[in-house]
């Protein structure tokens, strides 16, 4: 079996998303913190690369696009709350 760079990007992406979720459940990360959002965004982007350059699947592609959009929203919302002087915790 040959692994290409996009296969590795997909595997690393999956690991990042799962690790972020595990750390959230273990209460080591908070869902509204930048690290959690970035792990999800970068993980979803890795999976998107795998889908785009490897074996394409529309449903998985749309899921990853939504995952990225939600992560970006979370970052923007956290920044907005911080600017307003509210706690992000």
Secondary structure, 3 states (H helix, E strand, C coil): CCCCHHHHHHHHHHHHHHHHHHHHHCCCCCCCCHHHHHHHHHHHHHHHHHHHHCCCCHHHHHHHHHHHHHHHHHHHHHHHHHHCCCCCC
